[in-house]
Amino acid sequence: MPNSLATPAQLAAAREARAGYRAGLVAPTSGVAHGLVQANLISVPADWAYDVLLYAQRNPQACPVLEVLDAGATESLLAPGSDLRTDIPKYRVWRNGELAEEPTDASAAWEEHPDLVSFLIGCSFTFEAGLVDAGIEIRHQTLERNVPMYRTNRQCAPAGRLAGELVVSMRPVPGDRVADAVRISGRYPAVHGAPVHVGDAAGLGIADVQAPDFGDSPEIRAGEVPVFWACGVTPQAAIMASKPPFALTHAPGYMFVTDVPDANYMV
């Protein structure tokens, strides 16, 4: 377990956020509980858990594992008292690689599959606090939008029955602050770390940066450079490509807010 403790104000913010999501609040979580770790979720029946673990191990920048819960468990050690069935604003239920529904309460998934093994994977929303503290604007927060995310032409290392492409998130950064953004995010390898690409989106096989595969379209202003980070939605691309019979994930941009300060994952 991480050692640094959240402040009372941070804990109050995280617990208030999770309580709101449990009560039905639906909103992207970027900027929520400043300075605390956020996480992506993928839950699969136990007979697929090794495939997911191996896929994450072979693709650590895109899929940095923060916690693996026991089969059937729903309380994260990163947030005592939490419930992964209810404490994320929006979920995705996948059947044979197809998106079946986007519920705001995933209790039915555990009723259908009591042996679900859940993986919490690092999220770039975590290091956004460091960028904000350094005076780098997070545009999707300013505009109250979801972060834009894209499927790329970069294939992840396959593992077991899983294969798929890298997914990235993008933030526009002023040209004279790109080096700072790289340095700051690079201190957080457990939440994707430094960018995987800077500049023209075509270098990642993205045809139109204004048409993301997930999230909302960006606003890129004069003098700004698109900067792309590995994204924890990458396992969802593997689900779409590999078509396991069942999987549960968070909806892109709607994360699990923990009680753990980001300093625990800083190098």
N, C-alpha and C positions, 0 to 999 in steps of 0.2 A: 504493500500500500504506500502511496505517496506520503511524505512526512510534513510538508508545510500545510498549515491550516488556513482556511478561509477566515476572513474577518466576520464579525457578527453581521455587518451590513451586507456583505457578499452572500452569506448563508441565507439571510432573510430574502434577498433578491432571488436566489436560486429556488428556494422553497416556495416562494410566492409564485414564481413562474410555473413550476411543476404543478402546484395546486390549481392554477388557472387552466393549464392544459387538461388536467384531470377533470375539471368542471366543464370543459368543452371549448375553451378559447383556442382559436386557430389563427396562427400568425407565424411568419418566418422568425427564427430565433437569433439572427445576426444582431449583435449588440446587446443581447440579454445577459444580465449578470456579468458585467464587465470584469474581466480578469479571471474568470472561472472557465474550466475546460468544458467544451461541448463535444458530443460524440455522435457518430453515425451508428445505425443499428442494422444488423442482418441477423435474422433468426431462421434456423432451418431444422427440420426433423433430425434426430440423432444420427441417422444413417448417412446424412450428408455433412455432418459437422467436421469430419476429418478433411474432406475436400475443401471446405471453406478455410479451415485453419492452414492447410498447406498452401492454398492460393494466396492467403494473406502473407505467409512466411516468404513466399517467392516474389511477392510484389509489395515490399514493405513501405515504399514511399506513398503508394496509392492506398494501401490497406494497413496502416499501422495499428496493431491491436492494443487496446488499452485494458480490456478485460474480456474474459470468456466465462460465462456463467454455466453452472451445472445444468444438466438437462431438466427442463421444467421450472427452473428458478426464474423469478421475475424481479427480485430486489438487487440492485447494483451496489457493490461495495463502494463505488465512487459517489454514491448518494444514499446513505442509510435512510431507510423508510420509503424509498422510491418504489415505483411499480412500473416496469417496462410495458405493461399492458395498457396503461392509461396516461403516462406522464410525458408523452411526446405529442405535439400538437396534431400531427397527421401521419398516418401510416400508409403503406402500400402492401396489398396482398397479391402475390404472384402465383399463378397456377399454370404449370407447363410452360413457363417463360412468358406468359401473357399477363399484363396488368388486369386484375379482376375487379379490384375496388380500392378506394382510398378512405378507410374509416378513420374516425377520430378516437375510437376506442378499439383496441385489438384483443380484448378479452376472448372473443370467439375463436381467435386463432389458437390460443392455448387450450381451449376446450376441444377443438378439433384435433390438435396435435399436442398432447400433454408432455411430450418428450422434447419440445423445442429447445435447442441450444442457441443461446444468444451471444453475439459478438458485438462489443462496443469498439468502434474504430475511430481513431483521431480525426478531428475536423478542423479545417482551416479557419473557421469562425474563432477558434481559440486564439490564434496569433493576431487576429484583427485588433485586439486590445492593444498589443504592442505597437502596431502601425498607428492607431489613433493617438496613443500617448506620444508618439514621435511627430505628430502633426500631419500625418498622411491621411487624407480623407478616404473613407470607405463609401464610395458613391451609392451603392445600393442601400446603405443605411440612410444616407441623406435623403434619398428619393423614396424611402419606405417601400423598397422593392425587394424581391428575392434576388440572390446572387445569380448571375448567368453561368450555366454549366454546359459543357460540350463533350460529345463523343469525338474521339480523335482517330487518327490512322495509326496510332502506336499500339501494338498488340502487347498485352501483359503476358507474362510467363504462365503457360497453362499448368494446371495441377489437378490430378485425378480427373473428375468429370467436368471440371470448370475451365472455361477459356473465354476471353473477351478482350475488348479494347480499353485503353486508359480513358478515363473521364477527367476533365479538368474544370476548375472554376477560374473565372477571370475578374480582375479588378483593374481599372484604368489608373495609372500612376503618372504624375508629372515626370517628364523626362529626367529632370535633375534630382528626382527622389528615388529612381529605380534602384540604384545601388543600395540605398538605405533600406528599401523594402526587401531586397534580396538578403541583406545582412540580418535584418530583424527576424524575418520568417525563418531564415536558416538556423536560428538558435532553437527552433522547435521541431526537431526531426520526428517526434512522436505524433505530430499533428500536420504531417506532410512536408514540413521544412521549406527549403528554398524553392523558387519556381522551377518548373520543368521547361519553360519556354518564355521568351520575351520578344514582343514585336508581332510581325505579320502572322495572323491566325492561319494563313495558308500553310505555314510550316508544320502545322499539326493536322493538316487535312480538313480544316474547318472552312467551308465555302463562304459562309456569311456570318461574321461575328455578331451581327444584329439579330440573328435567328438562332438562339441557343436551343439545345435539346431539352434542357430543364431550366427552370427559373425564368426570370424576366430579361427582356432585352436591355443592354447596357446603354449608358450615355457616355460617350468618349469625347472629351473636349479638346480643343486645339492645344498642342504641346504635350498631350498625354500619350502614354504608350500602353497598349494592352499587355498585362502580365498574367501568366497562366500558371496555376498551381495544380498538382495532383489532387484529386477529389475522392472523397469517400463514397461517392455514388458509383465508383468503379465496380463494386460487387453487383450492383444492379444491372450493369451492362453485361456482366458474366451470366447473370440469371436469364437475361433476354436471349443471350447467345446459346446457352447450354441447356436451358429448359428443364430445370429440376421440377418434380411434380408439385412442390409447394415451397414457398419462402415468404417471409414477412420482413419488410424493411421500413425505415422511416421514409417519408416523402421528402424529396430533395429540398434542402433549405430549412426543414423542420426537424430540429435536432433534439437530442437528449441533453439537458442541462445538468451538469454534475455539481458537487460541492467542492471540487478540487481546484486549487489555484493553478493557473498556468505555469507558475514558477517551478512546479514539480516536474515539468517536462521540458524545462529550459536547459540548454547545455552552454 
